[in-house]
């Protein structure tokens, strides 16, 4: 394998060694380079023997300093698409006519390491597993079930059950693993969930954490398996199973390991656990502990702000738009703020998801057109600014999932729209900003 170099950073170790755009990288210290994992792993050494297509170059640099080579794509290769047809796949539930990139399903182990993506392992080969073990990479795995036959059925892939062997190989080798279970009522909960948690917790400490999240269903499930949504009773049953395993792991190892997503507590109408329950928040990106983390940070920041006299007379009138799931918490935080600072008026608008269907309640899937449709009739109550979580937007852009832009929303509502990071301190700062 070899990779074409398209650019070299000026004054970098590579530039000083005479490597130029157009050269082809073949190997580093005798190790073939086929993608970004090979490159990042082998280019960290302080002494490098770089084999190009037509010559060899030796480089000395500080360990971990960037070599300075630029490639056509981030992965130095094409993304690997998913081979599965999962019964719960959200992409299969998207409406037609959206931008093409939204329909791409990635299942790439390199993105698991580099960006935290979860993989099913159905794209892996034994050679790639050996490489992951050699590099001691941390991997995020979508397990769903450890029952091979059920895993085949849930993923629509007759090889998915056999791929579980890679999970056990990685655990035995000591690679750190985070696992995800998307739970579907009547499929992989109940006794199947108990089996899966029993199998995975037995792999501790290699399996550092396990997140259990409920299936999300849009109104575009035509032709897909008929799966019920969780209700108060069934969500409570899932929590009870998870708590049984979590309590045991905490007693034996001082670490709960297995957690329900916040959504399970909300569906079951149960009080959210304390902040300390979530440990290091290993599964935060899976919606595990987001509620308590946001509340903890906000209240901690609020306690500090009480000491600053300059904001006691601050007059603020702005609003927040969010999904139905987060709206009760944000309203609670806004009420806490107003109790200490009476002149700070924050309106919280819970946006119903008409675009994907009312069963979708997370803020990250709220679209611009739903914000416009629901807030135009009440725009006189918005105040001077509308705050939204940046998770509503495509990464590093101002575009919502429906291709509406922040500018479109500002024009329709006649106010500034400010996307912010989902963080309690950031939220408080924007609520109280002059």
C-alpha positions as CSV (number, residue, x, y, z in Angstrom):
1,X,0.0,0.0,0.0
2,X,1.0,3.6,-0.5
3,X,-0.5,7.0,-0.1
4,X,-0.1,10.2,-2.3
5,X,1.1,13.3,-0.4
6,X,-0.8,16.4,-1.6
7,X,0.9,19.0,0.7
8,X,3.7,19.5,3.1
9,X,3.5,22.0,6.0
10,X,6.2,24.7,5.6
11,X,9.1,24.4,8.1
12,X,7.9,21.0,9.3
13,X,10.2,18.0,9.7
14,X,9.0,16.6,6.4
15,X,9.6,19.9,4.6
16,X,13.1,20.2,6.0
17,X,13.9,16.7,4.8
18,X,12.9,17.6,1.2
19,X,9.6,15.8,1.0
20,X,7.3,17.5,-1.5
21,X,3.7,17.4,-2.6
22,X,3.3,14.7,-5.2
23,X,5.6,12.3,-3.5
24,X,4.1,8.9,-2.5
25,X,4.5,7.6,1.1
26,X,5.2,3.9,1.2
27,X,6.4,3.0,4.7
28,X,7.7,4.5,8.0
29,X,10.4,2.5,9.8
30,X,9.6,-0.5,7.6
31,X,5.9,-0.4,8.4
32,X,3.6,-0.1,5.4
33,X,1.3,2.9,5.5
34,X,-2.2,2.4,4.2
35,X,-4.3,4.9,6.3
36,X,-4.3,7.5,9.0
37,X,-4.0,4.9,11.8
38,X,-0.7,3.5,10.4
39,X,0.5,7.1,9.8
40,X,-0.3,8.4,13.3
41,X,1.0,5.3,15.1
42,X,4.3,5.0,13.3
43,X,5.1,8.7,12.8
44,X,5.3,9.4,16.5
45,X,8.9,8.1,16.9
46,X,11.8,10.6,17.1
47,X,13.8,8.8,14.5
48,X,12.0,8.0,11.2
49,X,13.1,6.2,8.1
50,X,10.6,7.4,5.5
51,X,10.3,5.2,2.4
52,X,8.9,7.2,-0.6
53,X,8.2,5.7,-3.9
54,X,11.5,6.8,-5.4
55,X,13.8,7.4,-2.4
56,X,14.3,7.0,1.3
57,X,14.5,9.9,3.7
58,X,15.7,10.0,7.3
59,X,14.1,12.4,9.8
60,X,14.9,13.3,13.4
61,X,12.3,15.2,15.4
62,X,10.8,15.4,18.9
63,X,8.7,12.5,19.8
64,X,5.0,13.0,18.9
65,X,5.8,16.2,16.8
66,X,3.7,16.3,13.7
67,X,5.6,15.1,10.6
68,X,3.9,17.7,8.5
69,X,2.4,15.6,5.6
70,X,-1.0,16.4,4.1
71,X,-3.2,13.9,2.3
72,X,-6.2,14.0,0.1
73,X,-8.6,12.8,2.8
74,X,-8.6,12.8,6.6
75,X,-8.5,9.0,6.7
76,X,-6.0,8.8,3.8
77,X,-8.5,6.3,2.5
78,X,-12.3,6.0,1.8
79,X,-14.7,5.8,4.6
80,X,-16.1,2.3,5.2
81,X,-19.8,2.1,4.9
82,X,-22.1,-0.1,7.0
83,X,-22.9,-3.6,5.7
84,X,-25.9,-4.0,8.1
85,X,-29.7,-3.4,7.9
86,X,-30.4,-2.9,11.6
87,X,-34.0,-3.0,12.7
88,X,-33.4,0.2,14.7
89,X,-31.3,2.1,12.2
90,X,-32.1,5.8,12.3
91,X,-30.7,6.5,8.8
92,X,-33.2,4.0,7.3
93,X,-35.9,6.2,8.9
94,X,-35.0,9.4,7.2
95,X,-37.4,11.1,4.7
96,X,-36.4,11.3,1.1
97,X,-34.9,14.4,-0.4
98,X,-32.4,15.3,2.3
99,X,-28.7,16.0,1.5
100,X,-26.9,13.0,0.3
101,X,-24.3,12.9,3.1
102,X,-27.0,12.2,5.7
103,X,-27.8,8.8,4.1
104,X,-24.2,7.5,4.4
105,X,-23.8,4.9,7.1
106,X,-20.3,4.7,8.4
107,X,-19.0,1.6,10.3
108,X,-15.3,2.4,10.3
109,X,-13.0,1.3,13.1
110,X,-10.6,4.1,12.4
111,X,-13.4,6.7,13.2
112,X,-14.0,4.8,16.4
113,X,-10.5,5.6,17.6
114,X,-10.2,9.0,16.1
115,X,-13.7,10.5,16.6
116,X,-15.5,8.2,19.1
117,X,-17.8,6.6,16.6
118,X,-19.4,3.2,17.4
119,X,-18.8,0.2,15.2
120,X,-20.6,-3.2,14.8
121,X,-17.3,-5.0,13.9
122,X,-18.9,-6.5,10.8
123,X,-16.4,-4.5,8.6
124,X,-13.4,-5.9,10.5
125,X,-11.0,-8.5,9.3
126,X,-8.7,-10.6,11.6
127,X,-5.8,-8.6,10.2
128,X,-7.4,-5.3,11.3
129,X,-8.2,-6.7,14.7
130,X,-4.6,-7.7,15.1
131,X,-3.6,-4.1,14.2
132,X,-6.0,-2.7,16.8
133,X,-4.5,-5.0,19.4
134,X,-0.9,-4.1,18.4
135,X,-1.7,-0.4,18.6
136,X,-3.6,-0.8,21.9
137,X,-6.4,1.3,20.6
138,X,-9.5,2.1,22.5
139,X,-12.6,1.0,20.6
140,X,-16.3,1.9,20.9
141,X,-18.5,-1.1,19.9
142,X,-22.2,-1.3,19.1
143,X,-22.9,-4.7,20.6
144,X,-26.7,-4.7,21.1
145,X,-26.7,-8.3,22.1
146,X,-24.2,-11.1,22.8
147,X,-26.7,-13.7,21.5
148,X,-25.2,-14.5,18.0
149,X,-28.4,-15.5,16.4
150,X,-30.3,-12.5,17.7
151,X,-27.5,-10.2,16.6
152,X,-27.7,-11.6,13.1
153,X,-31.4,-10.9,13.1
154,X,-31.2,-7.4,14.6
155,X,-28.5,-6.3,12.2
156,X,-29.8,-8.0,9.2
157,X,-26.3,-9.5,8.7
158,X,-25.7,-13.2,8.9
159,X,-22.1,-12.7,9.9
160,X,-22.8,-10.2,12.8
161,X,-23.0,-12.9,15.4
162,X,-19.7,-14.5,14.4
163,X,-18.0,-11.0,14.6
164,X,-18.6,-11.1,18.4
165,X,-15.4,-13.1,18.5
166,X,-13.5,-9.9,17.8
167,X,-15.0,-8.3,21.0
168,X,-13.6,-11.2,23.1
169,X,-10.2,-11.0,21.4
170,X,-9.9,-7.3,22.0
171,X,-11.0,-7.7,25.7
172,X,-8.5,-10.6,26.2
173,X,-5.7,-8.5,24.7
174,X,-6.5,-5.7,27.2
175,X,-7.8,-3.1,24.7
176,X,-10.2,-0.6,26.4
177,X,-13.7,-1.0,25.2
178,X,-16.9,1.1,25.5
179,X,-20.1,-0.8,24.5
180,X,-23.5,0.4,23.3
181,X,-26.8,-1.5,23.4
182,X,-29.7,0.0,21.4
183,X,-32.6,-1.7,23.1
184,X,-35.8,-2.6,21.3
185,X,-38.8,-3.8,23.3
186,X,-39.4,-7.5,22.9
187,X,-36.1,-8.0,21.1
188,X,-33.0,-7.5,23.2
189,X,-34.4,-6.4,26.6
190,X,-35.7,-8.7,29.4
191,X,-33.8,-12.0,29.7
192,X,-31.7,-11.2,26.6
193,X,-30.5,-8.0,28.2
194,X,-29.6,-9.9,31.3
195,X,-27.5,-12.3,29.2
196,X,-25.8,-9.5,27.4
197,X,-24.9,-7.6,30.5
198,X,-23.7,-10.8,32.2
199,X,-21.4,-11.5,29.3
200,X,-20.1,-7.9,29.0
201,X,-19.6,-7.2,32.7
202,X,-17.6,-10.4,32.9
203,X,-15.0,-8.7,30.6
204,X,-14.4,-5.9,33.0
205,X,-12.0,-4.0,33.2
206,X,-11.5,-4.3,29.5
207,X,-15.1,-3.3,29.0
208,X,-15.0,0.0,30.8
209,X,-18.6,1.1,30.3
210,X,-21.9,0.0,28.8
211,X,-24.6,2.4,27.6
212,X,-28.2,1.2,27.2
213,X,-30.2,3.5,24.9
214,X,-33.8,3.1,23.7
215,X,-34.7,2.8,20.1
216,X,-35.7,6.1,18.4
217,X,-38.4,5.9,15.8
218,X,-39.4,8.6,13.2
219,X,-42.6,8.7,11.3
220,X,-40.8,7.3,8.2
221,X,-40.6,3.6,9.2
222,X,-42.5,2.3,6.2
223,X,-41.4,-1.2,5.3
224,X,-39.4,-1.6,8.5
225,X,-39.9,-4.0,11.4
226,X,-42.9,-3.0,13.7
227,X,-41.2,-2.3,17.0
228,X,-43.1,-0.7,19.9
229,X,-41.7,2.3,21.8
230,X,-40.8,2.1,25.5
231,X,-43.5,3.2,27.9
232,X,-43.4,4.0,31.6
233,X,-43.7,0.3,32.6
234,X,-41.3,-1.2,30.1
235,X,-38.7,1.5,30.5
236,X,-38.9,0.9,34.3
237,X,-38.2,-2.8,33.8
238,X,-35.1,-2.0,31.7
239,X,-33.8,0.4,34.4
240,X,-34.4,-2.3,37.1
241,X,-32.3,-4.9,35.2
242,X,-29.5,-2.3,34.5
243,X,-29.5,-1.2,38.2
244,X,-29.1,-4.8,39.3
245,X,-25.9,-5.2,37.3
246,X,-24.7,-1.7,38.1
247,X,-25.2,-2.2,41.8
248,X,-23.3,-5.4,41.7
249,X,-20.4,-4.0,39.7
250,X,-20.1,-1.0,42.0
251,X,-20.0,-3.2,45.1
252,X,-17.4,-5.5,43.6
253,X,-15.3,-3.0,41.6
254,X,-16.3,0.5,42.8
255,X,-17.5,1.2,39.2
256,X,-21.1,0.9,38.0
257,X,-19.9,0.2,34.4
258,X,-23.5,-0.2,33.0
259,X,-25.8,2.8,32.7
260,X,-29.3,3.6,31.3
261,X,-29.5,6.6,29.0
262,X,-31.2,9.6,30.6
263,X,-34.2,9.0,28.3
264,X,-35.1,5.8,30.1
265,X,-35.5,7.7,33.4
266,X,-37.7,10.3,31.7
267,X,-39.9,7.7,30.0
268,X,-40.2,5.7,33.2
269,X,-41.0,9.0,35.0
270,X,-38.3,8.2,37.6
271,X,-36.1,10.7,39.3
272,X,-32.7,11.1,37.7
273,X,-29.7,9.7,39.7
274,X,-27.3,11.9,41.5
275,X,-24.3,13.4,39.7
276,X,-21.9,11.0,41.5
277,X,-23.8,8.0,40.0
278,X,-22.2,8.6,36.6
279,X,-18.6,8.3,37.6
280,X,-16.4,9.6,34.8
281,X,-19.3,10.1,32.4
282,X,-17.7,7.7,30.0
283,X,-21.0,7.4,28.0
284,X,-21.9,11.1,28.0
285,X,-22.1,11.2,24.1
286,X,-24.7,8.4,24.3
287,X,-27.0,10.5,26.4
288,X,-25.9,9.0,29.7
289,X,-25.6,11.6,32.4
290,X,-26.1,14.6,30.2
291,X,-29.1,15.8,32.3
292,X,-27.2,15.7,35.6
293,X,-23.9,17.0,34.1
294,X,-25.7,20.1,32.7
295,X,-27.6,20.7,35.9
296,X,-24.4,20.3,38.1
297,X,-22.3,22.7,36.0
298,X,-25.1,25.2,35.8
299,X,-25.8,25.3,39.5
300,X,-22.1,25.3,40.3
301,X,-21.7,28.3,38.0
302,X,-24.7,30.0,39.5
303,X,-23.4,29.8,43.0
304,X,-20.2,31.6,41.8
305,X,-22.2,34.3,40.0
306,X,-24.1,35.2,43.1
307,X,-20.9,36.8,44.4
308,X,-20.7,39.3,41.6
309,X,-22.7,42.4,42.4
310,X,-22.5,43.7,38.8
311,X,-25.0,41.2,37.5
312,X,-27.6,41.6,40.3
313,X,-29.3,44.4,38.5
314,X,-28.8,42.9,35.1
315,X,-31.9,43.1,32.9
316,X,-32.1,40.2,30.3
317,X,-34.9,39.0,28.1
318,X,-34.0,36.1,25.8
319,X,-35.1,32.6,25.0
320,X,-34.0,29.0,24.5
321,X,-35.3,26.6,22.0
322,X,-34.8,22.9,22.7
323,X,-36.3,19.4,22.2
324,X,-39.1,18.1,24.4
325,X,-36.6,15.8,26.3
326,X,-34.5,18.6,27.6
327,X,-37.1,21.3,28.1
328,X,-38.2,20.4,31.7
329,X,-34.5,20.6,32.9
330,X,-33.9,23.9,31.1
331,X,-37.1,25.3,32.6
332,X,-35.9,24.2,36.0
333,X,-32.5,25.9,35.5
334,X,-34.2,29.1,34.2
335,X,-36.4,29.2,37.3
336,X,-33.4,28.8,39.5
337,X,-31.7,31.7,37.8
338,X,-34.7,33.9,38.1
339,X,-35.0,33.2,41.8
340,X,-31.6,34.8,42.3
341,X,-31.7,37.4,39.6
342,X,-35.4,38.5,39.1
343,X,-34.6,40.8,36.2
344,X,-33.3,37.9,34.1
345,X,-36.2,36.6,32.0
346,X,-35.5,33.3,30.1
347,X,-38.3,31.7,28.1
348,X,-37.8,28.0,27.3
349,X,-39.6,26.8,24.2
350,X,-40.1,23.1,23.8
351,X,-40.0,22.4,20.0
352,X,-42.3,19.6,18.9
353,X,-40.5,17.5,16.2
354,X,-43.0,17.6,13.3
355,X,-40.2,16.9,10.8
356,X,-39.3,13.5,12.1
357,X,-42.3,12.8,14.2
358,X,-43.4,13.6,17.7
359,X,-41.7,10.4,19.1
360,X,-38.3,12.1,18.4
361,X,-37.7,14.3,21.4
362,X,-33.9,15.0,21.5
363,X,-32.7,18.6,20.8
364,X,-30.1,17.4,18.3
365,X,-32.8,16.4,15.8
366,X,-34.8,19.6,16.0
367,X,-35.0,21.2,12.6
368,X,-34.9,24.9,11.6
369,X,-38.3,24.7,9.9
370,X,-40.0,23.4,13.1
371,X,-38.4,26.2,15.1
372,X,-39.7,28.7,12.6
373,X,-43.2,27.2,12.3
374,X,-43.7,27.0,16.1
375,X,-42.0,30.3,17.2
376,X,-43.2,32.7,14.5
377,X,-46.7,32.9,16.2
378,X,-45.1,33.8,19.5
379,X,-42.0,35.7,18.3
380,X,-43.0,38.7,20.5
381,X,-42.2,36.5,23.5
382,X,-38.7,35.6,22.4
383,X,-37.0,38.7,23.5
384,X,-33.7,39.9,22.1
385,X,-32.1,36.6,21.3
386,X,-32.8,32.9,20.8
387,X,-30.3,30.4,22.2
388,X,-30.1,26.9,20.6
389,X,-27.7,24.0,21.3
390,X,-25.1,23.6,18.6
391,X,-26.0,19.9,18.3
392,X,-29.0,21.0,16.2
393,X,-26.5,22.0,13.5
394,X,-24.2,20.0,11.2
395,X,-20.6,20.0,12.6
396,X,-18.8,23.2,12.0
397,X,-21.7,24.8,10.1
398,X,-24.8,26.8,10.6
399,X,-27.1,24.3,8.8
400,X,-29.9,22.3,10.4
401,X,-30.7,18.7,9.3
402,X,-33.4,20.0,7.0
403,X,-30.9,22.4,5.3
404,X,-32.5,25.4,6.9
405,X,-29.8,27.8,8.1
406,X,-29.4,29.8,11.3
407,X,-29.8,32.9,9.0
408,X,-33.1,31.6,7.8
409,X,-34.4,31.3,11.4
410,X,-33.1,34.8,12.3
411,X,-34.8,36.3,9.3
412,X,-38.1,34.6,10.1
413,X,-38.1,35.4,13.8
414,X,-36.4,38.8,13.6
415,X,-33.9,38.1,16.4
416,X,-30.3,36.9,16.7
417,X,-29.9,33.1,17.0
418,X,-26.9,32.0,19.0
419,X,-25.8,28.3,18.9
420,X,-23.9,27.3,22.1
421,X,-22.0,24.2,23.3
422,X,-24.1,21.9,25.4
423,X,-22.4,22.8,28.7
424,X,-23.9,24.1,32.0
425,X,-21.3,26.9,32.4
426,X,-21.7,28.0,28.7
427,X,-25.5,28.0,29.1
428,X,-25.4,30.1,32.2
429,X,-22.9,32.6,30.7
430,X,-25.2,33.0,27.7
431,X,-28.3,33.4,29.8
432,X,-26.7,36.2,31.8
433,X,-24.7,37.9,29.1
434,X,-25.2,41.6,28.8
